[in-house]
Amino acid sequence: MKTRSQHGIFKPRQLFNLHTSTPQSISPLHTNPIDALKDHNWKMAMKDEYDALINNKTWDLVPRPSNANVIQSLWIFRHKKKSDGSFER
């Protein structure tokens, strides 16, 4: 039995660029919403996300029944990238 390397077949090594081209324009990732609201970019992103949830009628606000569990929401802060790896928002 011969391996691919013995036949001269090699898979090229793919290198990934984990650095962004404009680091000063990207806001840092925050761990809580209070810190994120102090940053204008994150505040606008949070507002856009909240407005999308409202416009899509994701939920209805109703009084809480005494015997029901409440489902909480959570803000998770990540940088969104395009399919080519460039920064989107």
Stockholm file with secondary structure:
# STOCKHOLM 1.0

chainA/1-89         MKTRSQHGIFKPRQLFNLHTSTPQSISPLHTNPIDALKDHNWKMAMKDEYDALINNKTWDLVPRPSNANVIQSLWIFRHKKKSDGSFER
#=GR chainA/1-89 SS CCCTGGGTCCCCCCCCCCSCSCGGGSCCCCSSHHHHHTSHHHHHHHHHHHHHHHHTTCCCCCCCCTTCCCCCCCCCCCCCBCTTSCBCC
#=GC SS_cons        CCCTGGGTCCCCCCCCCCSCSCGGGSCCCCSSHHHHHTSHHHHHHHHHHHHHHHHTTCCCCCCCCTTCCCCCCCCCCCCCBCTTSCBCC
//
